[in-house]
């Protein structure tokens, strides 16, 4: 296999990859992946390293003094570096077939750690140094408002990322089949969870506890998708895959939404965060997540549910 072929094999799919990732994060991630493959470093170890780098970078966004602005630039560099590692772990896993549920869980929570550090840093930055459009030291005098905005932003972020991941995995299921997707079932995860004992399987059961809740929330938000999954299972068997014609039919319906799932993941929100830091108005980042990205989330959920309802009718016609 040539280097170019290896690079292509390290990507999830052209349908779900974002333009900026394809031209920046993925090429750098591939170079890291090849280096770590030679060094014998596992994908999970890369993910853990990215967590420390991203958290350190997030904390550096706290410094709002003009003479310490260089620390903000170092923080932004570390966060960007961490994201190249976040690309590298998945690319290495695909190149070496080192897939694991723990890897998926770690990969999912790594960004949560980064943005938790960023959020705390931006809140304390506003409290200690911030001016806003509402006046000098406004949030220092109304502390509850910035904390409320940050908490609502954090909840929104978690929901946005979860739904984007859900729709991308469902799209990959139709594009590549069960083996090419990480789509899970809350019922199966719950069954596996109860088979484990806390005393003997603590480190396997603990992440599964959170992951099954995460998956269950995704399913509660997507009733039409779950009905479509049930209809597919009823027609093709529990582990069956729809016909190539139906898979392509759904792919064409779902493909236009992939650009919105990309907006709700990393690049757009971190660019908004960096801009808010550079113009010294950190609260704008929280407002962007709460207002702009939540409106996009509502649109995406509504439209995807409509697509799934249409696909259910199409599946019945093809029966």
ZATORVO-683559 format. One line per 3 residues: number of its first residue (from 1); for each residue x negated, y, z negated of C-alpha. Coordinates in steps of 0.05 Angstrom, whole numbers. Example, Ala and Ser with C-alpha at 12.3 -4.5 7.8 and 13.67 -1.06 7.14 Angstrom:
REM residues 2
1 = -246 -90 -156 | -273 -21 -143
END
This chain:
REM residues 319
1 = 0 0 0 | -27 68 19 | -31 126 -30
4 = 26 160 6 | 69 97 1 | 52 92 -73
7 = 73 164 -83 | 140 151 -49 | 150 89 -91
10 = 139 130 -154 | 199 175 -139 | 270 160 -162
13 = 302 179 -95 | 304 236 -45 | 377 245 -63
16 = 364 262 -136 | 296 296 -135 | 295 372 -142
19 = 256 414 -92 | 210 445 -144 | 196 376 -174
22 = 180 347 -106 | 130 403 -92 | 100 412 -160
25 = 116 365 -218 | 118 300 -179 | 52 308 -142
28 = 16 327 -207 | 54 272 -244 | 31 221 -193
31 = -42 242 -203 | -34 234 -278 | 1 167 -268
34 = -56 140 -225 | -107 164 -276 | -69 134 -335
37 = -59 69 -296 | -135 62 -290 | -144 79 -364
40 = -91 28 -385 | -46 80 -418 | 27 60 -424
43 = 86 104 -401 | 111 110 -472 | 44 136 -496
46 = 48 190 -442 | 118 209 -464 | 95 215 -537
49 = 37 259 -515 | 85 303 -476 | 128 312 -539
52 = 69 340 -578 | 49 385 -521 | 119 411 -508
55 = 132 424 -582 | 66 461 -590 | 82 503 -528
58 = 151 519 -554 | 125 543 -620 | 78 591 -584
61 = 137 629 -556 | 150 658 -626 | 97 711 -621
64 = 130 776 -599 | 74 825 -615 | 46 857 -551
67 = -26 842 -569 | -9 768 -577 | 28 761 -511
70 = -28 716 -486 | -4 663 -535 | 63 662 -499
73 = 26 648 -434 | -11 590 -466 | 55 564 -492
76 = 87 567 -424 | 26 531 -394 | 32 476 -447
79 = 106 466 -434 | 93 462 -359 | 36 413 -371
82 = 82 371 -416 | 133 368 -359 | 80 340 -312
85 = 69 286 -364 | 144 276 -367 | 141 263 -292
88 = 80 218 -299 | 112 170 -349 | 170 153 -303
91 = 125 149 -242 | 77 103 -277 | 135 60 -301
94 = 160 53 -230 | 91 39 -202 | 74 -14 -253
97 = 144 -41 -267 | 137 -23 -341 | 211 -9 -353
100 = 240 -10 -423 | 301 18 -459 | 254 48 -510
103 = 220 85 -453 | 287 112 -428 | 305 135 -499
106 = 238 167 -510 | 241 201 -443 | 309 228 -460
109 = 292 256 -528 | 225 286 -508 | 259 346 -477
112 = 304 353 -538 | 242 361 -582 | 214 413 -535
115 = 277 455 -533 | 289 448 -608 | 220 479 -619
118 = 234 532 -567 | 301 550 -599 | 273 558 -669
121 = 215 599 -641 | 261 645 -604 | 309 654 -663
124 = 253 673 -710 | 222 717 -656 | 287 756 -651
127 = 292 761 -727 | 221 784 -737 | 205 825 -675
130 = 266 831 -631 | 303 889 -602 | 366 877 -562
133 = 413 916 -518 | 454 927 -581 | 398 966 -615
136 = 331 957 -651 | 329 899 -700 | 402 883 -686
139 = 396 808 -699 | 354 820 -761 | 414 858 -788
142 = 464 807 -762 | 426 742 -773 | 486 697 -769
145 = 499 718 -697 | 433 695 -669 | 437 630 -708
148 = 508 617 -682 | 486 633 -611 | 426 586 -617
151 = 468 529 -647 | 522 534 -593 | 466 537 -541
154 = 434 474 -570 | 500 436 -569 | 514 460 -498
157 = 444 439 -476 | 453 369 -503 | 520 361 -469
160 = 495 390 -403 | 434 345 -401 | 474 283 -419
163 = 525 294 -364 | 472 311 -312 | 437 246 -330
166 = 502 207 -327 | 520 232 -257 | 450 221 -230
169 = 448 149 -256 | 516 135 -226 | 493 163 -160
172 = 431 119 -163 | 475 58 -177 | 510 68 -110
175 = 445 86 -75 | 400 31 -102 | 444 -18 -139
178 = 441 -39 -211 | 365 -48 -210 | 354 23 -185
181 = 396 55 -238 | 392 62 -314 | 468 64 -322
184 = 489 30 -387 | 554 9 -419 | 571 32 -490
187 = 609 -34 -503 | 547 -76 -485 | 501 -31 -525
190 = 547 -36 -585 | 547 -112 -579 | 471 -112 -577
193 = 468 -65 -636 | 510 -110 -680 | 466 -170 -662
196 = 406 -136 -694 | 391 -135 -768 | 366 -72 -802
199 = 316 -110 -844 | 285 -149 -788 | 296 -104 -728
202 = 294 -34 -758 | 253 0 -703 | 296 -32 -648
205 = 362 -19 -682 | 350 54 -701 | 341 82 -630
208 = 397 37 -606 | 443 69 -657 | 432 138 -627
211 = 431 113 -555 | 498 77 -560 | 529 141 -587
214 = 498 180 -531 | 526 132 -479 | 594 130 -512
217 = 598 206 -508 | 581 204 -434 | 638 154 -424
220 = 688 195 -463 | 673 255 -419 | 683 215 -354
223 = 749 177 -357 | 758 173 -282 | 686 148 -273
226 = 700 93 -324 | 763 72 -288 | 723 68 -223
229 = 670 26 -258 | 725 -20 -285 | 756 -26 -215
232 = 688 -44 -185 | 676 -96 -239 | 745 -126 -227
235 = 732 -131 -152 | 658 -150 -150 | 645 -181 -218
238 = 614 -151 -280 | 544 -148 -250 | 568 -142 -179
241 = 552 -87 -130 | 603 -56 -82 | 597 -67 -8
244 = 545 -26 30 | 601 12 65 | 635 33 0
247 = 568 50 -32 | 552 97 26 | 623 126 22
250 = 614 145 -51 | 543 169 -40 | 566 219 12
253 = 619 245 -37 | 569 249 -95 | 509 277 -58
256 = 530 351 -57 | 535 349 -133 | 463 327 -143
259 = 438 398 -136 | 481 418 -195 | 456 361 -238
262 = 386 386 -223 | 404 456 -246 | 429 428 -312
265 = 364 390 -326 | 296 424 -337 | 271 472 -285
268 = 326 524 -281 | 334 530 -357 | 260 534 -371
271 = 251 588 -318 | 308 626 -351 | 273 616 -418
274 = 206 641 -392 | 238 703 -361 | 274 718 -427
277 = 207 713 -463 | 169 755 -413 | 220 812 -415
280 = 222 804 -491 | 296 789 -496 | 298 717 -521
283 = 372 719 -537 | 387 721 -462 | 363 650 -456
286 = 415 626 -506 | 469 667 -470 | 448 636 -403
289 = 458 566 -430 | 524 582 -464 | 556 621 -408
292 = 525 605 -340 | 506 532 -350 | 570 514 -386
295 = 612 543 -329 | 571 501 -281 | 581 440 -326
298 = 657 449 -326 | 657 455 -250 | 612 393 -242
301 = 654 350 -289 | 720 371 -257 | 694 358 -187
304 = 661 291 -203 | 723 266 -237 | 762 284 -174
307 = 711 246 -132 | 719 184 -175 | 795 187 -170
310 = 789 191 -95 | 741 132 -94 | 789 90 -136
313 = 843 100 -83 | 794 83 -28 | 772 20 -64
316 = 845 -2 -70 | 855 9 5 | 794 -33 20
319 = 819 -90 -24
END
